Amino acid sequence: MGKFKGFIEFERTDERLIPVKKRVKNYNEFTIKPSEKKLKEQGGRCMDCGVPFCHSGCPLGNLIPDFNDAVYNNEWEKALHLLHSTNNFPEFTGRLCPAPCEAACVLGIISPPVSIELIEKYIVERGFKEGWIKAIPPKNRTGKKIAIVGSGPAGLAAAQQLNKAGHSIDVFERDSKIGGLLRYGIPDFKMEKHVIDRRLSILEEEGIKFHTNIEVGVDLSCNELNNYDSVVLCGGATIKRNLPIKGSDLYGVKQAMEFLTLQNEVVDGIKKTTESLNAKGKNVIVIGGGDTGSDCIGTSNRQGAKSVTNFEIMPKPSSERSEENPWPYWPFKLKTSSSHEEGIHREWSILTKEFIGDNSGKVKSLKTVEVEWIKKEGERPILKEIKGSEKLWPCDLALLALGFTGHEPDLVDKLNLQTDNNNQIVTNNYQTSVANIFSAGDMRRGQSLIVWAISEGREAAYQVDKFLMGSSKLETKENGDLPQVR
């Protein structure tokens, strides 16, 4: 534990933010680091709860009480070792994870939970600052070659783990830079891309080879994959969900990820903005209330939108847990992100019925109707439109943030892999229907969190190593083989 009765003595601390008027003028991260004293106090809030439910809340099985205690006792390098023993990239999760560990924190039953994500972020940032995070190439090579398809968090985690085991790793990415949605889907104001590049330099020093602008199955044939002892598919779930209603083909109706990707490329200097994907001076409506929708809101405000409105088809969540959503499960409560605080009008229980265009084919308004959800015991809720609630909303740019329906089928079909009814690759211990081909991340489990992608990459790496070598010494949450630090 941290400090005896520290959870009573110290209040929870979160990162302070640069004021809205200042931060929306650029795409930089806008959090302010707490003092080291405050960080130690937060580690001290971790209590001797007997059964640390934060472990079950974390898909990676992070050793949370252990590194909290180390931070409180000013043992930062030990804390870093503990953190890296289960998480390859805490600098990503420390910025982007919704922190299911905090939702499961025992202290959260009676008080604000321990600031686990905050502590995680500044452990790894301290590690980079002090020069503790260095490349550790394997001492011996096995002679086995492995191809990783996709360079998102699942692919990068699998690559680092398998390289650690001594295998030779080639990572193939069809985009011009490594990172997947970490690079192209996450706005810079949530994570600046030098954070990715900093880690990639270490992975390259460790011996991993990265190949960009190569689409496997097109630029690199499936036959060429036979040159590898194993292949790990980590391509993600990239098929965007559409809204098949009248007017959806109008100019100005765009997919959220197309909007976010272009802005990331503009910030990176790769491309220039286009009128159709720029919110400046426009009435913007974001359809979808998740994290992607929130990212569109923050980006629209930075581009200078005239107004930003957010539609969510579900009812407005409660500010507290409901009886149907008890601790330690993830709380389906009202979430107000930093982007929401920057300027947004939010509407719940609303359904978009039609996009209406002008004579030139540009969207000029949306037609909506209010809805209610009828619940019957033992049945799924039924959506019912409320008569007489139709409304027109001025709109110059509509962004569809409706999630993803699965992976692109071309490569999977060419490799003759089995899929299920949800268009996900069927696996057994991450192994597909073709013995030497494995899969991890969204491509296997469907759209999910970055922390799940890293977990999947690590678990798949263990199974690949075991398949190739007969056994594996790689750490994995499933087999409980985690290092002990004293």
FITINU-989799 format. One record per residue (C-alpha): residue in three letters; x, y, z. Coordinates in nm, 4 decimals. Each point is the difference from the previous one (the first is absolute). Layout:
! residues N
R   residu          x          y          z
R      Ala          X          Y          Z
...
***
This chain:
! residues 486
R   residu          x          y          z
R      Met     0.0000     0.0000     0.0000
R      Gly     0.0986     0.3651    -0.0079
R      Lys    -0.0280     0.1962     0.3248
R      Phe    -0.1950    -0.1381     0.2927
R      Lys    -0.3291     0.1929    -0.0034
R      Gly     0.1294     0.2020    -0.2965
R      Phe    -0.3367    -0.0366    -0.1702
R      Ile    -0.1493     0.1951     0.2922
R      Glu     0.2735     0.2624     0.0202
R      Phe     0.0407     0.0803    -0.3707
R      Glu    -0.2676     0.1064    -0.2463
R      Arg     0.0018    -0.1191    -0.3610
R      Thr     0.1986     0.2152    -0.2418
R      Asp    -0.0531     0.0166    -0.3755
R      Glu     0.2087     0.1794    -0.2598
R      Arg    -0.0817     0.3674    -0.0326
R      Leu    -0.0693     0.1236    -0.3521
R      Ile     0.1117     0.3059    -0.1936
R      Pro    -0.3018     0.2373    -0.0270
R      Val    -0.2370    -0.0645    -0.2903
R      Lys     0.0552     0.3325    -0.1789
R      Lys     0.3730    -0.0657    -0.0146
R      Arg     0.0057    -0.3714    -0.0802
R      Val    -0.2460     0.0086    -0.2924
R      Lys     0.2436     0.2234    -0.1898
R      Asn     0.2280    -0.2970    -0.0735
R      Tyr     0.0149    -0.3811    -0.0089
R      Asn     0.2480    -0.0473     0.2856
R      Glu    -0.0633    -0.2089     0.3098
R      Phe    -0.1413     0.2282     0.2687
R      Thr     0.0431    -0.1828     0.3305
R      Ile     0.2090     0.1473     0.2818
R      Lys     0.2245    -0.2356     0.1957
R      Pro    -0.0722    -0.0229     0.3733
R      Ser     0.2871     0.0503     0.2421
R      Glu     0.2015    -0.3017     0.1062
R      Lys    -0.1414     0.0470     0.3509
R      Lys    -0.3542    -0.0302    -0.1370
R      Leu     0.0907    -0.3095    -0.2017
R      Lys     0.1482    -0.1667     0.3082
R      Glu    -0.3153     0.0865     0.1937
R      Gln    -0.2126    -0.1629    -0.2699
R      Gly     0.2083    -0.3161     0.0284
R      Gly    -0.0543     0.0216     0.3743
R      Arg    -0.3791    -0.0076    -0.0473
R      Cys     0.0213    -0.3644    -0.1140
R      Met    -0.1283    -0.1991     0.2954
R      Asp     0.0478    -0.3528     0.1302
R      Cys    -0.3316    -0.1165    -0.1450
R      Gly     0.0726    -0.3733     0.0260
R      Val    -0.1277    -0.0866    -0.3472
R      Pro     0.1188     0.2655    -0.2489
R      Phe    -0.2906     0.0118    -0.2457
R      Cys     0.2014     0.2438    -0.2119
R      His     0.1836    -0.3105    -0.1276
R      Ser    -0.3202    -0.1472    -0.1394
R      Gly    -0.1017     0.3359    -0.1432
R      Cys     0.3255     0.0290    -0.1966
R      Pro     0.0161    -0.2153    -0.3155
R      Leu     0.3794    -0.0081     0.0380
R      Gly    -0.0011    -0.1093     0.3634
R      Asn     0.2229     0.2929     0.0961
R      Leu     0.1623    -0.0337     0.3444
R      Ile    -0.1746     0.3130     0.1190
R      Pro     0.0343    -0.0120     0.3821
R      Asp     0.3673    -0.0914    -0.0447
R      Phe     0.0934     0.2958    -0.2185
R      Asn    -0.2180     0.2364     0.2056
R      Asp     0.1943    -0.1033     0.3101
R      Ala     0.3313     0.0454    -0.1829
R      Val    -0.0959     0.3534    -0.1050
R      Tyr    -0.1023     0.0908     0.3549
R      Asn     0.3372    -0.1259     0.1243
R      Asn     0.1845     0.1963    -0.2714
R      Glu     0.1147    -0.3216    -0.1735
R      Trp    -0.0777     0.1220    -0.3503
R      Glu     0.2305    -0.2337    -0.1894
R      Lys    -0.1526    -0.2984     0.1789
R      Ala    -0.3459     0.1345    -0.0852
R      Leu     0.1033     0.0219    -0.3659
R      His     0.1234    -0.3597     0.0004
R      Leu    -0.3284    -0.1173     0.1508
R      Leu    -0.2003     0.1986    -0.2538
R      His     0.1987    -0.1256    -0.2993
R      Ser    -0.0280    -0.3595     0.1209
R      Thr    -0.3646    -0.0037    -0.1130
R      Asn    -0.0360     0.2995    -0.2309
R      Asn     0.2270     0.0630    -0.2996
R      Phe    -0.1239     0.3547    -0.0588
R      Pro    -0.1232     0.1747     0.3157
R      Glu     0.0618     0.3364    -0.1673
R      Phe    -0.2928    -0.0865    -0.2312
R      Thr    -0.2377    -0.1396     0.2603
R      Gly     0.0936     0.2711     0.2503
R      Arg    -0.1392     0.2551    -0.2456
R      Leu    -0.2769    -0.1862    -0.1822
R      Cys    -0.1410    -0.2802     0.2141
R      Pro    -0.3452     0.0617     0.1578
R      Ala     0.1454    -0.1646     0.3135
R      Pro    -0.2270    -0.2969     0.0755
R      Cys     0.2442    -0.0671     0.2851
R      Glu    -0.1212     0.3151     0.1738
R      Ala    -0.3626    -0.1029    -0.0484
R      Ala     0.0840    -0.3231     0.1860
R      Cys     0.2066     0.1673     0.2756
R      Val    -0.1277    -0.1071     0.3432
R      Leu     0.0496     0.3521     0.1341
R      Gly    -0.2467     0.1138    -0.2663
R      Ile    -0.2858    -0.1589     0.1949
R      Ile     0.0143     0.2753     0.2622
R      Ser     0.2302     0.2698    -0.1416
R      Pro     0.1538     0.1128    -0.3301
R      Pro     0.2214    -0.2876    -0.1191
R      Val     0.3791     0.0039    -0.0090
R      Ser     0.1392     0.2038    -0.2930
R      Ile     0.1494    -0.3116    -0.1591
R      Glu     0.0231     0.1294    -0.3572
R      Leu     0.1657     0.3224     0.1150
R      Ile     0.2636    -0.1938     0.1952
R      Glu     0.0582    -0.2347    -0.2942
R      Lys     0.0607     0.2882    -0.2398
R      Tyr     0.2542     0.1730     0.2191
R      Ile     0.1847    -0.3193     0.0890
R      Val     0.0807    -0.0559    -0.3668
R      Glu     0.0671     0.3688    -0.0669
R      Arg     0.2444     0.0002     0.2926
R      Gly     0.1603    -0.3086    -0.1547
R      Phe     0.0581     0.1758    -0.3324
R      Lys     0.1241     0.3164     0.1718
R      Glu     0.2521    -0.1889     0.2136
R      Gly     0.1192    -0.2156    -0.2900
R      Trp    -0.1157    -0.3238     0.1661
R      Ile    -0.1923    -0.1124    -0.3083
R      Lys     0.2559    -0.1442    -0.2371
R      Ala     0.0035    -0.2532    -0.2803
R      Ile     0.0583    -0.3563     0.1210
R      Pro     0.0830    -0.2126    -0.3059
R      Pro    -0.0253    -0.3779     0.0510
R      Lys     0.3289    -0.1692     0.0825
R      Asn    -0.0670    -0.2864    -0.2414
R      Arg    -0.2023    -0.0462    -0.3163
R      Thr    -0.2114    -0.3107    -0.0629
R      Gly     0.0233     0.0096    -0.3793
R      Lys    -0.3805     0.0264    -0.0251
R      Lys    -0.1544     0.2756    -0.2130
R      Ile    -0.3384     0.1529     0.0802
R      Ala    -0.2107     0.2463    -0.2006
R      Ile    -0.2266     0.2390     0.1906
R      Val    -0.2750     0.1523    -0.2154
R      Gly    -0.1117     0.3330     0.1427
R      Ser     0.1889     0.2415     0.2251
R      Gly    -0.2638     0.1094     0.2468
R      Pro     0.0348    -0.0746     0.3721
R      Ala    -0.0746    -0.3726    -0.0448
R      Gly     0.2577    -0.0383    -0.2759
R      Leu     0.2653     0.1996     0.1847
R      Ala    -0.0527    -0.1946     0.3230
R      Ala     0.0189    -0.3341    -0.1817
R      Ala     0.3119     0.1160    -0.1845
R      Gln     0.1851     0.1071     0.3145
R      Gln    -0.0890    -0.3164     0.1908
R      Leu     0.0994    -0.2348    -0.2827
R      Asn     0.3198     0.1947    -0.0609
R      Lys     0.0788    -0.0359     0.3707
R      Ala    -0.0317    -0.3772    -0.0476
R      Gly     0.2752     0.0189    -0.2632
R      His    -0.2028    -0.0278    -0.3194
R      Ser     0.0639     0.2260    -0.3005
R      Ile    -0.2955     0.2352    -0.0499
R      Asp    -0.1256     0.1834    -0.3083
R      Val    -0.2933     0.2374     0.0569
R      Phe    -0.1975     0.0958    -0.3107
R      Glu    -0.2117     0.3175    -0.0085
R      Arg    -0.1965     0.1228    -0.3017
R      Asp     0.0067     0.3640     0.1128
R      Ser     0.3017     0.2256    -0.0345
R      Lys     0.0812    -0.0019     0.3721
R      Ile    -0.0131    -0.2544     0.2798
R      Gly    -0.2688     0.0122     0.2701
R      Gly    -0.3363    -0.0881    -0.1532
R      Leu    -0.2881     0.1818     0.1682
R      Leu     0.2387     0.1176     0.2708
R      Arg     0.1505     0.2274    -0.2642
R      Tyr    -0.2868     0.0657    -0.2363
R      Gly    -0.3095    -0.0299     0.2200
R      Ile     0.1050     0.1709     0.3253
R      Pro     0.0225     0.3815    -0.0137
R      Asp     0.3321     0.1559     0.0979
R      Phe    -0.1657     0.1899     0.2839
R      Lys    -0.0573    -0.3389     0.1670
R      Met     0.3386    -0.1458    -0.0936
R      Glu     0.2706     0.1788    -0.1944
R      Lys     0.1595    -0.2307    -0.2515
R      His     0.3562     0.0404     0.1263
R      Val    -0.1197    -0.2273     0.2818
R      Ile    -0.0382    -0.2796    -0.2582
R      Asp     0.3265     0.0825    -0.1780
R      Arg     0.1912    -0.0049     0.3292
R      Arg    -0.1094    -0.3594     0.0614
R      Leu     0.0521    -0.1070    -0.3616
R      Ser     0.3648     0.1034     0.0212
R      Ile     0.0447    -0.2424     0.2879
R      Leu    -0.1774    -0.2821    -0.1845
R      Glu     0.2237     0.0538    -0.3022
R      Glu     0.3104    -0.0066     0.2223
R      Glu    -0.1236    -0.3301     0.1364
R      Gly     0.0091    -0.1405    -0.3523
R      Ile    -0.3577     0.0232    -0.1248
R      Lys    -0.0257     0.0915    -0.3689
R      Phe    -0.2850     0.2255    -0.1126
R      His    -0.1277     0.0135    -0.3594
R      Thr    -0.2444     0.2784    -0.0934
R      Asn    -0.2108     0.0586    -0.3122
R      Ile    -0.0374    -0.3766    -0.0387
R      Glu    -0.3459    -0.1551    -0.0038
R      Val     0.0276    -0.3722     0.0602
R      Gly    -0.1963    -0.1883    -0.2642
R      Val     0.0601     0.2802    -0.2517
R      Asp     0.3551     0.1379     0.0140
R      Leu     0.1225    -0.3115     0.1796
R      Ser    -0.1694    -0.3140    -0.1293
R      Cys    -0.1450    -0.2653     0.2258
R      Asn     0.2449    -0.2459    -0.1545
R      Glu     0.2880     0.2118     0.1321
R      Leu    -0.1342    -0.0553     0.3511
R      Asn     0.1116    -0.3614    -0.0415
R      Asn     0.3535     0.1284     0.0576
R      Tyr    -0.0947     0.0512     0.3644
R      Asp    -0.0313    -0.2635     0.2694
R      Ser    -0.3064     0.1770     0.1375
R      Val    -0.2269     0.2930    -0.0807
R      Val    -0.1948     0.2137     0.2488
R      Leu    -0.2937     0.1979    -0.1389
R      Cys    -0.0599     0.3218     0.1956
R      Gly    -0.1679     0.2084    -0.2678
R      Gly    -0.2825     0.1367     0.2139
R      Ala    -0.3729     0.0421    -0.0603
R      Thr    -0.0021     0.2732    -0.2606
R      Ile    -0.3356    -0.0291    -0.1803
R      Lys    -0.1933     0.3100     0.1074
R      Arg    -0.3701    -0.0259     0.0826
R      Asn    -0.2159     0.2033    -0.2377
R      Leu    -0.3320     0.1760     0.0539
R      Pro    -0.2161    -0.1258    -0.2900
R      Ile    -0.2612     0.2744    -0.0158
R      Lys    -0.1090     0.2446    -0.2669
R      Gly     0.2673     0.2580    -0.0825
R      Ser     0.2923    -0.1937     0.1449
R      Asp     0.1900     0.0505    -0.3273
R      Leu    -0.0179     0.3807     0.0182
R      Tyr     0.3165     0.2107    -0.0015
R      Gly     0.0868     0.0711     0.3617
R      Val    -0.1153    -0.3332     0.1465
R      Lys     0.3253    -0.1613     0.1065
R      Gln     0.1331    -0.2874     0.2042
R      Ala     0.1578     0.1127     0.3277
R      Met     0.3195    -0.1976    -0.0554
R      Glu     0.0495     0.1610    -0.3426
R      Phe    -0.0302     0.3401     0.1695
R      Leu     0.2361    -0.0864     0.2869
R      Thr     0.2582    -0.1721    -0.2191
R      Leu     0.0318     0.2969    -0.2338
R      Gln     0.0439     0.2428     0.2895
R      Asn     0.2741    -0.2201     0.1485
R      Glu     0.1750     0.0004    -0.3374
R      Val    -0.0367     0.3783    -0.0204
R      Val     0.1587     0.0414     0.3444
R      Asp     0.2772    -0.2356    -0.1110
R      Gly     0.0588     0.2048    -0.3151
R      Ile    -0.0788    -0.2927    -0.2289
R      Lys    -0.3147     0.1486    -0.1573
R      Lys    -0.1920     0.3237    -0.0242
R      Thr    -0.3544     0.0459     0.1246
R      Thr    -0.2941    -0.0138    -0.2398
R      Glu    -0.3187     0.2064     0.0073
R      Ser    -0.2188    -0.3096     0.0264
R      Leu     0.1796    -0.1147     0.3165
R      Asn     0.0479     0.3341     0.1727
R      Ala    -0.2448     0.1247     0.2636
R      Lys     0.1015     0.3661    -0.0157
R      Gly    -0.3061     0.2249     0.0043
R      Lys    -0.2376    -0.2963    -0.0279
R      Asn    -0.2882    -0.1411     0.1985
R      Val     0.1378    -0.3431     0.0879
R      Ile    -0.2091    -0.2923     0.1195
R      Val     0.1783    -0.3050     0.1386
R      Ile    -0.2157    -0.3121     0.0004
R      Gly     0.1210    -0.2464     0.2629
R      Gly     0.0805     0.0546     0.3656
R      Gly     0.3156    -0.2066     0.0506
R      Asp     0.3674     0.0915     0.0176
R      Thr     0.0271     0.0445    -0.3776
R      Gly    -0.2889     0.2454     0.0088
R      Ser     0.1727     0.1864     0.2834
R      Asp     0.3196     0.0200    -0.2074
R      Cys    -0.1997     0.1487    -0.2884
R      Ile    -0.1406     0.2627     0.2364
R      Gly     0.3444     0.1051     0.1220
R      Thr     0.1346     0.0096    -0.3553
R      Ser    -0.2979     0.2006    -0.1310
R      Asn     0.0426     0.2618     0.2709
R      Arg     0.3704     0.0321    -0.0827
R      Gln    -0.0811     0.0445    -0.3666
R      Gly    -0.2340     0.2876     0.0886
R      Ala    -0.3485    -0.1481    -0.0367
R      Lys    -0.2942     0.2402     0.0231
R      Ser    -0.1869    -0.2493     0.2184
R      Val     0.0448    -0.3627     0.1036
R      Thr    -0.2919    -0.2276     0.0899
R      Asn     0.0205    -0.3625     0.1097
R      Phe    -0.2785    -0.2556    -0.0548
R      Glu    -0.0299    -0.3209     0.2009
R      Ile    -0.2789    -0.2488    -0.0626
R      Met     0.0141    -0.1378     0.3546
R      Pro    -0.1619     0.1734     0.3007
R      Lys     0.2044     0.2419     0.2085
R      Pro     0.1945    -0.2067     0.2543
R      Ser    -0.0297     0.0549     0.3716
R      Ser     0.2777     0.1832     0.1830
R      Glu     0.0197    -0.2943     0.2429
R      Arg     0.0021    -0.3791    -0.0310
R      Ser    -0.3392    -0.1656    -0.0346
R      Glu    -0.1090    -0.3151     0.1841
R      Glu     0.0387    -0.1851    -0.3303
R      Asn     0.3634     0.1142    -0.0248
R      Pro     0.1663    -0.0776     0.3358
R      Trp     0.3656     0.0271     0.0993
R      Pro     0.2500    -0.1342    -0.1143
R      Tyr    -0.1416    -0.0050    -0.3539
R      Trp     0.0719     0.2826    -0.2411
R      Pro    -0.2343     0.2890     0.0954
R      Phe    -0.2356     0.1092    -0.2752
R      Lys    -0.0198     0.3531     0.1365
R      Leu    -0.0141     0.3388    -0.1668
R      Lys     0.3458     0.0745    -0.1374
R      Thr     0.1166     0.3540    -0.0630
R      Ser     0.3311     0.0022    -0.1865
R      Ser     0.2429     0.2895    -0.0307
R      Ser    -0.1307     0.0484    -0.3562
R      His    -0.3559     0.0357     0.1289
R      Glu     0.1222     0.2716     0.2371
R      Glu     0.1406     0.1947    -0.2965
R      Gly    -0.3436     0.0762    -0.1440
R      Ile    -0.2794    -0.2356    -0.1010
R      His    -0.3768    -0.0371    -0.0039
R      Arg    -0.0987    -0.3580     0.0825
R      Glu    -0.3248    -0.1755    -0.0869
R      Trp    -0.1028    -0.3462     0.1231
R      Ser    -0.2781    -0.2353    -0.1130
R      Ile     0.0074     0.1449    -0.3485
R      Leu    -0.0062    -0.1790    -0.3359
R      Thr     0.1191     0.1499    -0.3288
R      Lys    -0.2588    -0.0676    -0.2689
R      Glu     0.1280     0.1899    -0.3039
R      Phe     0.2823     0.2181    -0.1302
R      Ile    -0.1407     0.2914    -0.2020
R      Gly     0.2083     0.1684    -0.2691
R      Asp    -0.0072     0.3224    -0.1991
R      Asn    -0.0130     0.0339    -0.3775
R      Ser     0.3761    -0.0577    -0.0305
R      Gly    -0.0111    -0.3342     0.1803
R      Lys     0.1444     0.1235     0.3306
R      Val    -0.1557    -0.0942     0.3305
R      Lys    -0.1795     0.2965     0.1581
R      Ser    -0.2089    -0.1591     0.2767
R      Leu    -0.0970    -0.3183     0.1818
R      Lys    -0.3441    -0.1305     0.0817
R      Thr    -0.0287    -0.1784     0.3349
R      Val    -0.2610    -0.1572     0.2244
R      Glu     0.0088    -0.0600     0.3733
R      Val    -0.0147    -0.3615     0.1148
R      Glu    -0.0660    -0.2011     0.3124
R      Trp     0.1172    -0.3466     0.0945
R      Ile    -0.2731    -0.2409     0.1081
R      Lys     0.1314    -0.2605     0.2442
R      Lys    -0.1650    -0.3362     0.0606
R      Glu     0.1385    -0.2488     0.2466
R      Gly     0.2011    -0.2739    -0.1714
R      Glu    -0.0004     0.1823    -0.3355
R      Arg     0.2259     0.2486    -0.1727
R      Pro    -0.1202     0.3636     0.0169
R      Ile    -0.2105     0.1134    -0.2959
R      Leu     0.0521     0.3379    -0.1665
R      Lys    -0.3173     0.2058    -0.0430
R      Glu    -0.0239     0.3331    -0.1818
R      Ile    -0.1942     0.2768     0.1753
R      Lys    -0.2652     0.1427    -0.2306
R      Gly     0.0098     0.3743    -0.0556
R      Ser     0.3630     0.0343     0.1140
R      Glu     0.1497     0.0516    -0.3466
R      Lys     0.2514     0.2828    -0.0262
R      Leu     0.2343     0.1560    -0.2566
R      Trp     0.3559     0.0886     0.0982
R      Pro     0.2290     0.2265    -0.2066
R      Cys     0.3047    -0.2006    -0.1062
R      Asp     0.2934     0.0650    -0.2338
R      Leu     0.2110    -0.2979     0.1115
R      Ala    -0.1350    -0.3264     0.1400
R      Leu     0.2521    -0.2396     0.1539
R      Leu    -0.0975    -0.3646     0.0455
R      Ala     0.1647    -0.1393     0.3127
R      Leu    -0.1924    -0.3270     0.0068
R      Gly     0.2779    -0.2498     0.0611
R      Phe     0.1273    -0.2850    -0.2143
R      Thr    -0.1544    -0.3235    -0.1233
R      Gly     0.3141    -0.2110    -0.0370
R      His     0.3156    -0.0609    -0.1981
R      Glu     0.0434     0.0362    -0.3747
R      Pro    -0.0598    -0.3469    -0.1507
R      Asp     0.2449    -0.0050    -0.2929
R      Leu     0.3098    -0.1315     0.1754
R      Val    -0.1977    -0.2371     0.2212
R      Asp    -0.1709    -0.1464    -0.3073
R      Lys     0.3297    -0.0382    -0.1861
R      Leu     0.1434    -0.1901     0.2958
R      Asn    -0.3165    -0.2172     0.0224
R      Leu    -0.0499     0.0735     0.3673
R      Gln    -0.3179    -0.0923     0.1842
R      Thr    -0.2166     0.2866     0.1302
R      Asp    -0.3104     0.0100     0.2186
R      Asn    -0.3397     0.1664    -0.0415
R      Asn     0.1418     0.3270     0.1330
R      Asn     0.2653     0.0092    -0.2734
R      Gln     0.2761    -0.0699     0.2512
R      Ile     0.2803    -0.2471    -0.0541
R      Val    -0.0666    -0.3299     0.1770
R      Thr     0.2945    -0.0951     0.2231
R      Asn     0.0940    -0.2539     0.2614
R      Asn     0.2600     0.1472     0.2362
R      Tyr     0.0513     0.2732    -0.2615
R      Gln     0.0762    -0.2640    -0.2672
R      Thr    -0.2135     0.0211    -0.3136
R      Ser    -0.1281    -0.2859    -0.2145
R      Val     0.3408     0.0036    -0.1746
R      Ala     0.2512    -0.1423     0.2472
R      Asn     0.2850     0.2520    -0.0314
R      Ile    -0.2234     0.3080    -0.0274
R      Phe    -0.1120     0.1765     0.3192
R      Ser    -0.2105     0.3096     0.0600
R      Ala    -0.0318     0.2618     0.2744
R      Gly    -0.1771     0.3269     0.0727
R      Asp    -0.3117     0.1419    -0.1622
R      Met     0.0380    -0.2287    -0.3016
R      Arg    -0.0644    -0.2936     0.2338
R      Arg    -0.2213     0.1365     0.2786
R      Gly    -0.1737     0.2922    -0.1732
R      Gln     0.0259     0.3723     0.0721
R      Ser     0.1440     0.0487     0.3469
R      Leu     0.2375     0.1984     0.2213
R      Ile     0.3719     0.0649    -0.0431
R      Val     0.0665    -0.1806     0.3268
R      Trp    -0.1775    -0.3087    -0.1362
R      Ala     0.2038     0.0212    -0.3214
R      Ile     0.3278    -0.0012     0.1950
R      Ser    -0.1240    -0.2907     0.2104
R      Glu    -0.1004    -0.1927    -0.3113
R      Gly     0.3383     0.0620    -0.1627
R      Arg     0.1807    -0.1305     0.3063
R      Glu    -0.2186    -0.3069     0.0348
R      Ala     0.0273    -0.0817    -0.3717
R      Ala     0.3798     0.0336     0.0198
R      Tyr     0.0103    -0.2572     0.2788
R      Gln    -0.2030    -0.2433    -0.2089
R      Val     0.2143     0.0567    -0.3117
R      Asp     0.3204    -0.0530     0.1976
R      Lys    -0.1430    -0.3176     0.1523
R      Phe    -0.1083    -0.1218    -0.3467
R      Leu     0.3462     0.0565    -0.1476
R      Met     0.2157    -0.1116     0.2923
R      Gly    -0.2170    -0.2478     0.1934
R      Ser    -0.0070     0.2226     0.3090
R      Ser     0.0302     0.3685     0.0835
R      Lys     0.1544     0.2122     0.2729
R      Leu    -0.1891     0.3121    -0.1047
R      Glu    -0.2122     0.1637     0.2684
R      Thr    -0.3745    -0.0358    -0.0409
R      Lys    -0.2996     0.0890     0.2108
R      Glu    -0.1661    -0.3313    -0.0788
R      Asn     0.2743    -0.2277     0.1315
R      Gly     0.0758     0.2194     0.2997
R      Asp     0.3715     0.0010    -0.0851
R      Leu     0.0762     0.3530     0.1143
R      Pro     0.3312     0.1114     0.1503
R      Gln     0.0368     0.0550     0.3715
R      Val     0.1866     0.3142     0.1048
R      Arg     0.1341     0.0401     0.3515
***
